[in-house]
Amino acid sequence: MKQLIIFNPWAGHGYAAKVRSQIEAYCNEIDLPYDMLITQRPGHGMELCRDADFSQYSGIVAAGGDGTLFEVINGYYRNNSSVRLPLGVIPVGTGNAFVRDMNMHDHDWKPALDVIKAGQTRKFDVGHFTTEGQTWYYLNILGLGLVADIGATAMKMKALGAIAYTLGSLYQILKLNPFKVRLEIDDQVIERENVFVEVSNTRYTANFLMAPNAKTDDGLLDITLLGPKSRLGLIRSFPKIITGEHIHMPEVETFQASHIRVETNIPKILYPDGELMGSTPLEIDCLKQAIEVFWK
């Protein structure tokens, strides 16, 4: 049967549109049958996946960046079909953090298609969160505080590619504003003066190894907290986030949990899988091995 590819032509600041014909040609070359639906506006990917007839396909594929994947997974869970399909990813966006856990890099769309063609899957945890009375899902990360501020800045510089996140980080560090956070982590309550909270399902956030010990099928989300630190200290320690060594810094705490509630002294915008939306307070649950993903 065919794959349903939900394709975001604006992903990667238009890179996706430039390589669309090459992707289609390669699908034909490797004998991978597909239908392709093109997104027309923000949020359209969720609508297309929600309304698709899953019984006609052998997999659903998000072609874009992490934001496209966020739309597709939320359409997936809003689809009324009794058929549950494996999910695939074609990385052609600005941030392609999800595929980094498969040791792929930005725009490795040929290897990603080879993975889909091979048909091997693995069960994957799904993050499920509620904010402002609405329910959403994510596969990669959900952050707030500095990480969301960095994401907002990086969005304005998407034309620069993955380096936009590095530049956004340096800019936002100079504007640093700590906040108070209260977390209920399973049966533990934590109150901190904080710079950011990140709740990870996968190891990477953009090109940063944010949660080096995260596992995608253990039924647990990995929580990273950064306490107050000087701007100069953050800039000096910034390379450690790229390698994952930041978790050994005294200002960093890490936890694992299946259920998390987050409250802050001021509303903080959320940053799930490359999208800016919702705000604190919020509740997050890990849905253990809730979806199958094409994986090598």
ChimeraX attribute file (.defattr): number of C-alpha atoms within 10 A of each C-alpha:
attribute: neighborCount
match mode: 1-to-1
recipient: residues
	/A:1	11
	/A:2	13
	/A:3	23
	/A:4	24
	/A:5	20
	/A:6	27
	/A:7	24
	/A:8	29
	/A:9	22
	/A:10	21
	/A:11	22
	/A:12	25
	/A:13	17
	/A:14	17
	/A:15	19
	/A:16	24
	/A:17	18
	/A:18	13
	/A:19	15
	/A:20	16
	/A:21	11
	/A:22	13
	/A:23	18
	/A:24	14
	/A:25	12
	/A:26	16
	/A:27	17
	/A:28	12
	/A:29	9
	/A:30	11
	/A:31	10
	/A:32	17
	/A:33	15
	/A:34	19
	/A:35	11
	/A:36	13
	/A:37	15
	/A:38	14
	/A:39	18
	/A:40	12
	/A:41	10
	/A:42	13
	/A:43	16
	/A:44	18
	/A:45	28
	/A:46	23
	/A:47	18
	/A:48	19
	/A:49	26
	/A:50	21
	/A:51	14
	/A:52	18
	/A:53	14
	/A:54	21
	/A:55	13
	/A:56	12
	/A:57	18
	/A:58	18
	/A:59	23
	/A:60	28
	/A:61	26
	/A:62	26
	/A:63	28
	/A:64	29
	/A:65	29
	/A:66	31
	/A:67	24
	/A:68	31
	/A:69	30
	/A:70	24
	/A:71	26
	/A:72	29
	/A:73	25
	/A:74	22
	/A:75	23
	/A:76	26
	/A:77	15
	/A:78	15
	/A:79	20
	/A:80	14
	/A:81	15
	/A:82	8
	/A:83	12
	/A:84	17
	/A:85	19
	/A:86	21
	/A:87	24
	/A:88	26
	/A:89	28
	/A:90	27
	/A:91	32
	/A:92	31
	/A:93	27
	/A:94	32
	/A:95	29
	/A:96	30
	/A:97	28
	/A:98	25
	/A:99	25
	/A:100	19
	/A:101	17
	/A:102	12
	/A:103	9
	/A:104	16
	/A:105	17
	/A:106	20
	/A:107	22
	/A:108	16
	/A:109	22
	/A:110	15
	/A:111	15
	/A:112	21
	/A:113	22
	/A:114	17
	/A:115	19
	/A:116	25
	/A:117	16
	/A:118	13
	/A:119	16
	/A:120	13
	/A:121	17
	/A:122	14
	/A:123	17
	/A:124	24
	/A:125	25
	/A:126	24
	/A:127	27
	/A:128	17
	/A:129	20
	/A:130	18
	/A:131	16
	/A:132	11
	/A:133	7
	/A:134	9
	/A:135	13
	/A:136	19
	/A:137	25
	/A:138	24
	/A:139	23
	/A:140	27
	/A:141	27
	/A:142	26
	/A:143	25
	/A:144	24
	/A:145	24
	/A:146	23
	/A:147	22
	/A:148	25
	/A:149	24
	/A:150	22
	/A:151	26
	/A:152	19
	/A:153	18
	/A:154	25
	/A:155	19
	/A:156	11
	/A:157	18
	/A:158	19
	/A:159	15
	/A:160	15
	/A:161	17
	/A:162	20
	/A:163	17
	/A:164	21
	/A:165	26
	/A:166	17
	/A:167	15
	/A:168	20
	/A:169	21
	/A:170	15
	/A:171	16
	/A:172	19
	/A:173	20
	/A:174	13
	/A:175	11
	/A:176	17
	/A:177	13
	/A:178	17
	/A:179	18
	/A:180	15
	/A:181	22
	/A:182	17
	/A:183	19
	/A:184	16
	/A:185	18
	/A:186	13
	/A:187	8
	/A:188	9
	/A:189	11
	/A:190	10
	/A:191	13
	/A:192	16
	/A:193	15
	/A:194	22
	/A:195	23
	/A:196	23
	/A:197	24
	/A:198	26
	/A:199	26
	/A:200	30
	/A:201	28
	/A:202	27
	/A:203	24
	/A:204	24
	/A:205	27
	/A:206	26
	/A:207	20
	/A:208	19
	/A:209	23
	/A:210	27
	/A:211	26
	/A:212	18
	/A:213	15
	/A:214	20
	/A:215	18
	/A:216	23
	/A:217	20
	/A:218	16
	/A:219	21
	/A:220	24
	/A:221	31
	/A:222	23
	/A:223	23
	/A:224	21
	/A:225	20
	/A:226	23
	/A:227	18
	/A:228	18
	/A:229	16
	/A:230	11
	/A:231	15
	/A:232	11
	/A:233	10
	/A:234	17
	/A:235	16
	/A:236	10
	/A:237	14
	/A:238	18
	/A:239	14
	/A:240	18
	/A:241	18
	/A:242	17
	/A:243	14
	/A:244	17
	/A:245	16
	/A:246	22
	/A:247	21
	/A:248	11
	/A:249	11
	/A:250	10
	/A:251	14
	/A:252	17
	/A:253	15
	/A:254	16
	/A:255	12
	/A:256	18
	/A:257	19
	/A:258	17
	/A:259	20
	/A:260	22
	/A:261	18
	/A:262	18
	/A:263	18
	/A:264	20
	/A:265	11
	/A:266	12
	/A:267	14
	/A:268	20
	/A:269	18
	/A:270	26
	/A:271	23
	/A:272	28
	/A:273	28
	/A:274	28
	/A:275	18
	/A:276	19
	/A:277	13
	/A:278	19
	/A:279	18
	/A:280	20
	/A:281	21
	/A:282	20
	/A:283	17
	/A:284	23
	/A:285	20
	/A:286	24
	/A:287	20
	/A:288	18
	/A:289	16
	/A:290	14
	/A:291	20
	/A:292	18
	/A:293	23
	/A:294	24
	/A:295	22
	/A:296	15
